[in-house]
Amino acid sequence: MSSRDKRDQEHFRSNYIEVVERNVPEFYGEKEYQLYGEEKDLSYLVLNSLLNATFQASSYLPLPDNFSAPSSFFKYFNPESKSTRVSPDDFSRFVLKPLGKSISGFRNRQEFEDFLLASALPLTQLNNVDATFAAGFSANVDPDKTTVALVEAELLNRLGWVYILNTSGTQAGLSYDLSTVLYSSLSDNIYFGKEYTELDGVKDIFEYLWRNREDAGFLTDKIDDFLPYPWNQPDSVLSTNVNTSGDLALSSLHTNLKVWISPDEDQASRFNDLLSDSLLGIVQSRRETAGPFSKFLRALSYGIYDVDVLTRDIKDLLDIEECPEEFLEYLANYLGWEFLTDNKDTWRSQLRGAIYAYKAKGTRNSIEYVVGLFVPSSLFSISDSASGLQELYESYLPNLLYYMLKTESPLREKQDIIPILNGWADKLFSLDQSYSSITLNYDPNNYDNTLRFLVDAILEYLHRKHNIITINRKDYRESDFWIAQEATGKTPGYFHRGKLCTIPPWEDSRFYQEASIRDEYLTDISALMVRKKEEFGMGISATVAEDFTNWVLSAIYPSGDPNLAPGFGSNNAFKFFTANPELPINHLAVIERGELDATTVFDYWNSKSSEVHIKMLANDIDFELDEVCR
C-alpha cells in the first residue's frame, strides 16, 4: 500500500480480528464467552516476550564491537529500520564474492550449504572476521575497507542480523548455536532467491531460545521472560499435545512473531510506541474468549489480512517508492526504462528521473542528467572536450555519391539518359557478365530521380562485387522480406520513387547500418568516378576523384588527438562522423560556377548529426567484472 495508506492504517495483523468480528453476529461471541470464559491473548504474551528479548538482547547475544551500548540492538528488531534486508545479490556481493564465489556458481543446494559450513560462516563470525576474508573483501568489494575492523563494520551495516547471529551466543556448549540456526535459515532463504529480513532474524533468535530452553544453566531465571507459556514448557509436556508436538510449537511461535514484526507491513511507529511503553513499565495485554470459535476467528483474521495486504499492495507495483525491489525491473519495463547499472541502490532514483529524462529527451540537459545517474561528475563533465559530450556531424556514403553526381559530374546537366544507360549496361557486361542484371532505372519526368537511380546502380554494383549490404548480418537478398516475395512468384525488390528497385532505398540509412567503408570500395568508386559517363562512370576529373577519396579516408581515419576523434577507430560505417562541420571538397568551384541549384545540396555532404558521443577517459575509471556470461 502507499505511504499515505500506511500512515492512515488502523488495522494490522495484530488487531485485524476486530474487522472480522464486526461481521459475526454478537450472539456467537456471547454464547462462547458463557461456555468457555476468557483467557490472555497469546499474541500479546509473545509481544511482551519480544520486547523483553529486545531490551535484554545482550544477555544472549555478544555485543558487536561497533555497538556503543546494548540499546544499539533495538533497531534490528524494528521493521522500519530495514536494517536487515539481505537479498541473494547482497549475500553474494558481501559474503561470497570476497571468497571468490557467487550464488550462481553452486550447482545445487548441498554445495551451497557445504560452503556455508566450511568457509562462509566460519570466516565471517561476529567480532572475529578472518584476515583472509577481510583481504578478499578489500580486493574484490571495497578497496577503502583496508582493515578487519572496517570490514566488520561494513558487514554489520550491510547484513544486519546475518552478521550479528553468526556466533555461538553468550554461552558455549548449548544444543544449538546461533550460527547453526542462521545456517539453516540462510539455506532456506538466500539459496532460493528470498530476502532475509528483520523477521527472519527475530525468528532465528527465538528458535535459538526455544531449542535451548531445557539446557542446564541457559539464561537462568530469564528464559520465562523470553518464552511465554506454553512455549516455555519442556518437550515432554509439549509432545503430549497433538497441536504442539514436534516443531509445531515453534511454528506457532513464528506465526505470533509475524503478528508484530513483518516486512510486508509498516508497523514501525506502533513498535516504537510499544518499546517506549515497555520502558515505562507498561505491560501490553489483551484478553479474548477462550473458546474454539474465537481461535478460529483469530486464525481466519490472519489469513484474510494477508490477502487484504496482498490486494492493497498490488498498487505498490506502480509506486516507485513502495514497489518491492524484486519488481523494480518490471516497473522500469512498464515505464519503458532500462536500468543503466546493476546497482539496485540507484534504481529508484533512476525511475524518479525517468519522466524528466523522457520530457527532455534529445537535449544536453537530459543527457547530463541520465549519465549523472551512474557516473560521478568528477569523471564526466558535459562541456569537457576530452571527457564529456561530443556533438557530431555526419556524412553518408550514398549521399556523397549523389552529391558528386549532382554537382561535379557532367550528368548533372539534364540530358537524354537512354544512350547513357545503354552504355552503362554494355560496360557492366564487359566487366562481368553477371553485372548485366544490375537494374538501371530512370524517371522521364523527374531528372533528380534519375540521378538517384544512378546511385542505386552504383551501390548494386558495389554489392555484387563486395557483398556490402546486409540485414541481420545476412545478404539482404536472403532476408525474410525478399524470400517471401520470391515465394509468391513476384519479382523481389523495393518499390521506391515509382519504380521497382533491386536494392533497399538508400535514402533510409537504416537499411545500410551494417555496411562499412573499406579501402577497396573507395578504389572502385574512384575508378568509377573518372570513367566516361557513357561507360558506367561519372566523368569526373582524376584530381576531384582523388580529393574525394582522400577526404573520406581522413574523415574515417582522422589524425591528431584520438580523444577528439569520433568513433575511436570504428568510424568507417556508411554513415560516419566528423567532429566539426565539413564543407564539400568542391564548394568553391560550385560557387564560382554560380550553380545555385548545386548549393542546395551542400548538406548532403555533411550535416549536424542527431547522434552524440559520450566520452570518458578509461584511466579515470575503476571498474570490475563479476562474471562473464557465455
Secondary structure, 3 states (H helix, E strand, C coil): CCHHHHHHCCCCCCCCHHHHHCCCCHHHHHHHHHHHCEEECHHHHHHHHHHHHHHCHHHCCCCCCCCCCHHHHHHHHCHHHCCCCECHHHHHHHHHHHHCCCHHHCCCHHHHHHHHHHHHCCCEECCEECHHHHHHHHHHCCCCCCCHHHHHHHHHHHHCHHHHCCCCCCCCCCCCCHHHHHHHHHHHHCCCCCCECHHHHHHHHHHHHHHCCCCCCCCCCCHHHHCCCCCCCCHHHHCCCCCCCCCHHHHHHHHHHHHHCCCCCCCHHHHHHHHHHHHCCCCCCCEEECCHHHHHHHHHHHHHHHHHHHHHHHHHHHCCCCCCHHHHHHHHHHHCCCCCCCCHHHHHHHHHHHHHHHHCCCCHHHHHHHHHCCCCCCCCCCCCCCCCEEEEEEEEHHHHHHHHHHHCCHHHCCCCHHHHHHHHHHHHHHHCHHHHHCCCCCCCCCHHHHHHHHHHHHHHHHHHHHCCCEECCEEHHHCHHHHHHHHCCCCCCEEECCEEECCCCCCCHHHHCCCECCHHHHHHHHHHHHCCCCCCCCCCCHHHHHHHHHHHHHHHCCCCCHHHCCCCCCCCECEEEECCCCCCCCHHHHHHHCCHHHHCCHHHCCEEEEEEEECCCHHHCCCCCCCCCC
